[in-house]
Amino acid sequence: MTPGVGQALRPHFPAFAHQPPPFHYLDNAATAQICAPAAEALLRFETRTRANVKRGVHRLADAATTAFEGVRADLARYLGVADPDEVVLTTGTTAGLNIAANGLRHRLGPGDEVLVTELEHHSDLVPWHLAAEATGATVRAIPVGEDGRLDLDRLGRVLNDRTRIVTVAHVSNVTGTVTDLPRLAAATHAVGAVLVVDGAQGAPHGPLDLPTLGCDLYALSGHKMFGPTGSGALWGQMDLLAEMPPFMGGGEMIRRVTIEGSTFAPPPHRFEAGTPAIGPLIGMGAAARFLMTLDWNALRRHEARLTGRVLEGLAGIEGIRVFGPPAAPDRVGVVTFTVDGLHAHDVCQILDAERGVALRGGHHCAQPLMGRFGLVASARASLAPYSDDDDVDALIEGLDDAIRRFR
């Protein structure tokens, strides 16, 4: 892939026109920059068709509801699923995973097991801890190898006839590894369990084919796939959604309410209590439509090339330790590292102040994985389609210069 692919995409992302140079945004795993179609859709709703959805009868309410419900169809196409009503609109991945954990509690009891992994973000751990505490179930983990990949060869030791739920990150926000979901789905379903996927880091890497991946529930965030913050979705197979109780109660998720009790609307509406994040969700739909216009085969080759450059550059600097596998088809451009003698926060502040490089420093909401590697904190660079060689050069040169000065 020739250099300059990322530069060619930058006119579609307003931040690059408004930030003074140098500006090398490598914090995409935390929040990606919003694309122009998403920003324009958000502004258009808020200034031209702002009204509540689902229950109004005037023209603004009709326009808002049409745009809002259209988001389900946009996301269904992006996810490769046929039924838009399988798409629950949320505020993000965390909300989706909490809906899943609450909705599947009825499958758990004393002695039952929830199988997580050592790679998980806290958003895919804490909801299951709460579910286990409420039901008497146990949480166990698929281990991670030294290379940062899940050790799926040990599935037989942790997956058993007491396993009711398996939950896993599609892509690790620390090591960049891509989970072999079809293999995991087959093993999960063989013991009668449900596979829940944290898609926060998987969804930004192009349109998906969820039926092929084999998961039962898939949560994602709009702000990581170049849309507004406060938007997201949970996709689920309709029969599974239909058995799940609502997570929150309120307006718009009911069939009938009396003083004595309530009955609930069918999915997806039973999971969407109250006024939703209308504008951000409409923006998310616009982001999904924009992403579907891109050449993802070319962009994946571009990201793989840049990832290889980052890994090679870091390997050439003494005192840097990189976590995760080498460049390969089963890893994306999320690269986490430590620098001997420097705290991750200091690394990030130096790179920002001196080179305009935006990194993430800390435990990345993945304390069990940090503990697995004996870390308290690390620095992380994460790529996006608009990343390019100038970003990689600034990162590597800045790190090399900083380490030389501090030694």
C-alpha positions in Angstrom: 0.0 0.0 0.0 1.5 3.4 -0.9 1.9 6.1 1.7 -0.7 8.8 1.9 -3.8 6.7 2.3 -4.5 8.2 5.7 -3.8 11.7 4.5 -6.4 11.3 1.7 -9.1 10.5 4.3 -8.4 13.4 6.6 -10.7 15.9 4.8 -13.6 13.7 6.0 -12.6 14.3 9.6 -13.0 17.9 10.8 -10.5 17.6 13.7 -7.6 17.7 11.3 -8.6 21.1 9.9 -9.0 22.6 13.4 -6.0 21.3 15.3 -2.8 23.3 15.0 0.2 21.2 13.8 1.8 19.0 14.8 -1.2 16.8 15.4 -0.7 13.0 15.4 -3.8 11.4 16.9 -3.0 7.9 18.1 -5.6 7.5 20.8 -8.3 6.0 18.6 -8.9 2.9 20.8 -10.2 5.3 23.4 -12.2 7.6 21.1 -11.8 8.1 17.4 -12.3 11.4 15.6 -15.8 12.0 14.3 -16.4 11.9 10.6 -18.0 14.9 8.8 -21.2 13.0 7.9 -21.8 12.0 11.5 -21.1 15.6 12.8 -23.4 17.0 10.2 -26.2 14.6 11.0 -25.9 15.4 14.7 -26.0 19.1 14.0 -28.9 18.8 11.5 -31.0 16.9 14.1 -30.3 19.4 16.9 -31.0 22.5 14.8 -33.6 21.4 12.2 -35.6 18.4 13.4 -35.1 18.3 17.2 -38.1 16.5 18.8 -38.7 13.5 20.8 -39.1 10.1 19.1 -41.7 7.3 19.0 -44.7 9.1 20.4 -45.1 12.5 18.7 -47.5 13.2 15.9 -46.3 16.6 14.6 -43.9 16.9 11.7 -40.7 17.4 13.7 -41.5 14.3 15.7 -42.2 12.3 12.5 -38.9 13.4 11.0 -37.0 12.7 14.2 -38.6 9.2 14.5 -37.9 8.3 10.9 -34.3 9.3 11.2 -33.9 7.5 14.6 -35.5 4.2 13.4 -33.4 4.4 10.3 -30.3 4.0 12.5 -31.4 0.4 13.1 -31.4 -0.4 9.4 -28.0 1.3 9.0 -26.4 -0.7 11.8 -28.1 -3.9 10.6 -26.4 -3.5 7.2 -23.1 -2.6 8.8 -23.3 -5.7 11.0 -24.4 -8.0 8.2 -27.7 -9.0 9.8 -31.2 -9.0 8.2 -33.5 -7.8 10.9 -33.2 -4.2 12.1 -35.4 -5.0 15.1 -32.5 -7.1 16.4 -30.5 -3.9 17.0 -31.0 -2.3 20.4 -29.9 1.4 20.4 -27.9 2.3 23.5 -25.4 4.8 24.8 -22.4 2.6 24.1 -20.7 -0.7 24.6 -20.9 -0.5 28.4 -24.6 0.0 28.3 -25.0 -2.9 25.9 -23.0 -5.3 28.0 -24.9 -4.3 31.1 -28.2 -5.0 29.3 -26.7 -8.4 28.3 -25.5 -9.3 31.8 -28.8 -8.3 33.4 -30.9 -10.0 30.8 -29.1 -13.3 31.1 -29.1 -13.5 34.9 -32.0 -15.9 34.7 -29.7 -18.4 33.1 -27.4 -18.4 36.1 -27.6 -20.1 39.5 -25.3 -21.5 42.2 -22.6 -23.6 40.6 -23.1 -22.2 37.1 -20.1 -20.4 35.4 -19.5 -17.3 33.4 -16.4 -17.7 31.3 -14.5 -14.4 30.6 -10.9 -13.9 29.4 -7.8 -12.3 30.8 -8.0 -9.8 27.9 -11.3 -8.1 28.9 -12.0 -4.5 29.4 -13.6 -3.7 32.8 -16.9 -3.1 30.9 -17.0 -6.8 30.1 -16.0 -7.9 33.6 -17.8 -5.9 36.2 -21.3 -6.5 34.8 -20.7 -10.2 35.0 -19.3 -9.9 38.5 -22.5 -8.3 39.5 -24.5 -11.0 37.8 -22.5 -13.7 39.5 -22.8 -12.1 42.9 -26.6 -11.9 42.5 -27.1 -15.5 41.4 -24.3 -17.5 43.1 -22.5 -18.2 39.8 -18.7 -18.2 39.4 -16.6 -16.2 37.0 -13.7 -18.0 35.4 -11.2 -16.9 32.7 -9.6 -18.2 29.5 -5.9 -17.4 29.9 -3.7 -15.3 27.8 -0.4 -16.5 26.4 2.9 -14.5 26.6 2.2 -13.3 23.1 -1.0 -11.6 24.1 -3.3 -14.0 22.3 -6.0 -16.1 24.0 -4.9 -19.6 24.7 -7.9 -21.3 22.9 -6.1 -24.6 23.1 -6.9 -24.6 26.8 -10.7 -24.2 26.1 -11.3 -27.7 27.1 -10.0 -27.1 30.6 -12.2 -24.1 31.3 -15.3 -24.7 29.2 -17.7 -27.3 30.7 -21.3 -28.4 31.2 -21.7 -25.8 33.9 -20.7 -22.9 31.6 -23.8 -20.8 30.8 -22.3 -17.7 29.3 -19.0 -17.0 27.5 -18.1 -13.3 27.0 -15.1 -12.0 25.1 -13.6 -9.0 23.4 -13.7 -9.2 19.6 -10.4 -7.2 19.6 -8.3 -6.5 22.7 -7.9 -2.9 23.5 -4.5 -3.6 24.9 -2.8 -6.2 22.7 -4.7 -5.6 19.5 -5.3 -9.3 19.1 -8.4 -10.4 17.2 -10.3 -13.3 18.8 -11.1 -16.3 16.7 -14.9 -15.9 17.2 -16.1 -18.7 14.9 -13.9 -21.2 16.8 -15.0 -19.9 20.2 -18.7 -19.8 19.1 -18.6 -23.4 18.1 -17.2 -24.5 21.4 -19.6 -22.3 23.3 -22.7 -23.6 21.6 -21.5 -27.2 21.9 -22.0 -26.9 25.7 -25.3 -25.0 25.3 -23.9 -21.6 26.4 -24.4 -18.1 25.0 -21.6 -16.1 23.4 -21.5 -12.4 24.2 -19.0 -10.2 22.4 -17.6 -6.9 23.4 -17.3 -5.3 19.9 -16.0 -1.9 21.0 -12.6 -2.4 19.2 -13.9 -4.7 16.5 -16.7 -2.6 15.0 -14.4 0.3 13.9 -12.4 -1.9 11.6 -15.0 -2.1 8.9 -18.4 -3.8 8.2 -19.0 -7.1 9.9 -20.7 -10.4 9.1 -22.1 -11.4 12.5 -23.8 -14.5 11.4 -20.5 -15.8 10.2 -18.8 -14.9 13.4 -21.4 -17.0 15.3 -22.0 -14.8 18.4 -25.3 -14.4 20.1 -25.0 -10.8 21.4 -22.6 -8.1 20.1 -22.2 -4.7 21.8 -20.5 -1.7 20.2 -19.9 2.1 20.6 -20.5 4.9 18.2 -17.6 7.1 19.4 -15.0 4.4 18.5 -16.4 4.0 15.0 -16.1 7.7 14.1 -19.5 8.8 15.3 -20.7 10.9 18.3 -20.1 10.0 21.9 -23.1 8.7 23.9 -24.2 6.3 21.1 -24.0 2.6 20.7 -25.9 -0.6 20.0 -26.4 -4.1 21.2 -27.2 -6.7 18.5 -28.9 -9.9 19.6 -30.6 -12.9 18.0 -34.3 -12.1 18.3 -35.2 -15.3 20.3 -32.5 -14.5 22.8 -33.6 -10.8 23.1 -37.2 -12.0 23.6 -36.3 -14.0 26.7 -34.3 -11.2 28.3 -36.1 -8.9 30.8 -35.6 -5.2 30.5 -32.6 -3.5 32.2 -34.4 -0.2 32.9 -38.0 0.7 33.4 -39.8 3.8 32.2 -41.5 5.3 29.2 -41.5 3.8 25.8 -40.5 0.3 26.9 -43.9 -0.8 28.0 -46.9 -2.5 26.5 -49.3 -1.6 29.3 -48.9 -0.1 32.8 -51.4 -0.2 35.6 -51.1 0.5 39.3 -50.6 -3.2 40.0 -48.0 -3.9 37.4 -46.5 -3.6 33.9 -46.0 -5.6 30.8 -43.2 -4.9 28.3 -42.9 -4.1 24.7 -41.2 -6.6 22.4 -37.5 -6.2 21.5 -35.8 -3.9 20.8 -38.1 -1.3 22.5 -38.2 -3.1 25.9 -34.5 -2.2 26.3 -34.9 1.5 25.4 -36.5 3.1 28.4 -36.9 6.9 28.3 -35.7 9.4 25.8 -32.7 8.0 24.0 -29.6 9.8 22.8 -31.4 10.8 19.6 -28.9 13.1 18.0 -25.8 11.0 18.8 -27.5 7.8 17.5 -28.6 9.5 14.3 -24.9 10.6 13.9 -23.8 7.0 14.6 -26.1 5.8 11.7 -24.5 8.4 9.4 -21.0 7.2 10.5 -22.0 3.6 9.6 -23.2 4.7 6.2 -20.0 6.6 5.6 -17.8 3.6 6.7 -19.7 1.4 4.2 -18.5 3.6 1.4 -14.8 3.0 2.1 -12.5 0.4 0.6 -11.8 -1.7 3.6 -9.6 -4.2 1.9 -7.2 -1.3 1.1 -7.6 0.2 4.5 -6.8 -3.0 6.3 -3.7 -3.4 4.2 -2.8 0.2 5.1 -3.3 -0.4 8.8 -1.3 -3.7 8.7 1.6 -1.9 7.0 1.5 0.9 9.6 1.2 -1.6 12.4 4.3 -3.3 11.2 6.2 0.0 11.0 5.2 0.8 14.6 6.2 -2.6 15.9 9.5 -2.5 14.0 10.3 1.0 15.2 9.6 0.2 18.8 11.7 -3.0 18.6 14.6 -0.9 17.5 14.6 1.3 20.6 16.5 0.0 23.6 14.4 -0.1 26.8 11.0 -0.5 25.2 8.9 -3.6 25.9 5.9 -4.3 23.6 2.9 -6.4 24.5 1.0 -8.4 22.1 1.8 -10.5 19.0 3.9 -9.4 16.0 2.2 -8.0 12.9 -0.2 -10.6 11.6 -3.7 -11.0 10.2 -5.1 -11.6 13.7 -3.9 -8.3 15.2 -4.9 -4.7 14.6 -3.1 -1.4 15.1 -3.4 -1.2 18.9 0.2 -1.3 20.3 0.9 -1.2 24.0 4.3 -0.7 25.4 6.4 0.4 28.4 9.6 2.4 28.6 12.3 1.5 31.2 12.6 4.2 33.7 9.6 6.3 32.6 6.1 6.1 33.8 3.5 5.7 31.0 1.9 9.0 31.9 5.2 10.8 31.6 5.8 9.2 28.2 2.4 10.4 27.0 2.9 13.9 28.3 6.3 14.2 26.7 5.1 13.0 23.3 2.2 15.3 23.4 4.1 18.4 24.4 7.1 17.9 22.2 5.7 16.1 19.1 2.0 16.6 19.2 1.5 12.8 19.5 -1.7 11.8 21.4 -1.3 8.5 23.2 -3.1 6.8 26.0 -1.4 6.0 29.3 -2.7 3.9 32.3 -4.1 0.5 32.8 -6.6 0.9 29.9 -9.5 -0.4 32.0 -7.9 -3.8 31.9 -6.3 -4.3 35.3 -6.4 -8.2 35.2 -4.4 -8.1 32.0 -2.0 -5.6 33.4 -1.5 -7.9 36.4 -1.0 -10.8 34.0 2.0 -9.0 32.6 3.2 -7.6 35.9 2.3 -4.0 35.0 0.6 -1.1 36.7 0.4 1.1 33.7 1.6 1.2 30.0 1.4 3.5 27.0 -0.7 2.7 24.0 -0.7 3.9 20.4 -3.8 3.0 18.3 -4.2 3.6 14.6 -7.3 4.5 12.5 -7.9 4.7 8.8 -6.7 8.4 8.8 -3.4 7.4 10.4 -0.4 7.6 8.2 3.4 7.4 8.1 3.8 10.9 9.5 2.1 9.7 12.7 4.4 6.7 13.0 7.5 8.8 12.3 6.5 11.3 15.0 5.9 8.5 17.5 9.1 6.6 16.9 11.4 9.6 16.6 9.8 11.2 19.7 10.2 8.1 21.8 13.8 7.7 20.7 14.7 11.3 21.4 12.9 11.2 24.9 14.7 8.0 26.0 18.1 9.3 24.9 17.6 12.5 26.9 16.4 10.8 30.1 19.2 8.2 30.2 
